[in-house]
Amino acid sequence: MLPICEPYGIIPVHNLFQSTSGTTHSVVYTFPSPLKLSPVVVKCESYLGKFMNQKAKMLTRIFSIALSLVFGISSIAKFSGMELLHQPFREMCLSTWYVYFIAVLEMTMAIGILIKNVASMSAVGMNVIFAGMSFYFYYYQTPLYLIPTGILALMAITVAYFTHDDCVTVQGMPEKQ
């Protein structure tokens, strides 16, 4: 029996969506109407959860592909010696090997974000790179360049949030759901 808040017949929201077995299933609750006309039926169906889950998966996949393209192209450009991408490292008095080190990290993360079990870790790593880019843009360039960097960082945070359950951890592989 669900607790009903007297006198209005309102069931607290956290009780409506509570799952006892950890799985999604349809549940129907009835409770008295505030107008005393007829019982109000509330159907907590897993459709909404599935719909939001599908949207989150689609959004995560789109963001993952976009971030992978950005990092992959940037990494290839750094490997090919594009002067425009080597210049920021020289301005900050960093050596040439650091450019190639960042390029290797970017390529690793570009591939990793497309793999389900390491996507979250790759997205967090991308945010570390974005923090370095933000530092450079703030102190050496126009701060307006922080806007696209911030958008890409939010995309990476979104990917990290929605894929953190699938991530490989110290305990091993994630459980099948």
N, C-alpha and C positions, 0 to 999 in steps of 0.2 A: 504494500500500500504506500502510495506516494504521500508525503506530507503536504497538506493543503493549508495555505495561509488564510485564516479566517479574517473577516467575513466575506471576502470577495471571491474566493474560490480560485486563487492564483497559485500555480505550482511554480516554485523557483526554477529558473532556467537551467541551472546546473543539474537539476534532477531529471529534466526532460531528456538531456543528451547523454546521460550516464550509461555506460556500457558495462554489463556485469562480466561478460566473457571475453572482452577485448576485441570482439569481432563486430563488424557492422551488420545490422539487421533492422528490419522494420518493427516498430513498436507503436502501439496505439494506446493513448491515455485518454480517459474521460474525466472531466471534472465539472462541477456546477457552474453555470453561467452567472455572471454578476447581475444580470437582469432577471434571473430565475425563470427564463423562458424554456430552455431545454439544455441538456448537457452539451458542452462544447467538446468536440473531438479534436485532439491534436495528434497528428501522425508524424512521428519522427522517423523519417525514412532515410535510408542510406544513400538515396539518390543525390541529395545535396552534397553529402560528403564525397561521393564519387565524382560529381561534377566539378567540385572545387579541386579535388585531387587531379583530375584530368587537366584542368586549366593550369594548375601549378606545374604538372609534368611538362605540358606544352611550353609554358613560359620558361621553365628551367632549360629545356632543350634548345629553345631559340636563343636564350642568353648564352648558353654554353657554346653554341656554334659561332655566335657573333664574337664572343671573347676569344675563342680559339682562332678565328680568322685574324683578329687584330693582333694577337700575340704571335701567331705564326708568321704573318707578313712582316711584323716588326723584327722578329728574330732573323728571318731570311735577309732582310735589308741590312741588319747589323753584320751578319756573316759575310755579306757581299761587299762590305766596306763603304756603304753609303755615307758620304761626308756629313749629311744633315743629322744622322743619328749618332755619329761619333763626336760631333762638336760639343754636345752638352757634357760629355764625360771629360773632355779637355778643359772646358770652362770651370769645372769643379776640381780640376787638377788630379783626375783619376787616370790611371795608366790604361794602356790599350787592352791588356789582358782582362781588365774588369768589364770592358764592353763585350768581349766574347763570353765571359762568364755569365753575364746577364742574358746574353743571347741564348746560351745553353739552357739557363733556367726558364726563359720565356718559351722556348720550344718544348721543353719538358712539360710545362704547365699547359701549353696549348694542346698537347696530346692528352695529358692527364685529365683535363676537364671534360673530355668526351668519354672517358671510361667511368662507369657507374661507381665502382668501389673506391676511386681516388679523386672523384670530382670535387668533393668538399675540401680536401686538403689542397688541391690545385687552386681552387677559388680563393682560399685564405692566402696562399702564396702570391697570387695575383694582387691581392690587396697590399701586400708588403711592397711589391713593385710599384703599385699606384701611390703608396706613401712616399717612396723615393721620387717619383715623378712630380708629386705635389710639392715636395720640398724644392725641387729644381725650378718649377714654374713660379712658385711664390717668391723665391729669392733672386732668380736670375732672369726671369721672363715676365711677361704680363700676367697678372693674376687671373685674367679672363680665360687662360688656358686651363684653369682648374675646373671649369664647368664640364668639359668632356671627360676629364679624368674622374671627376666625381660621379658622373653618370655611369662610366664603366665600373667604378668601384661599387656603386649600388647594385649593378647587375651581378658582379661577383659575389657580393654579400647575399643576394637573393639565391644564387646557385648554391652557395655554401649552406644557407639555411634549409633549403628544400632537399638537399642531398646528404645532410649530415647523418641521417639514420642508415644510409647505405654504405657508409665509410668503413674501411678496414681500420680496426683499432688494435691496441696492444693485446686485447683478449682474443683476437682472431677475426674471422669473417662475420659479417652481420647475419642475424637470424633471418630465415625466410618468413615472410608474413603472408 
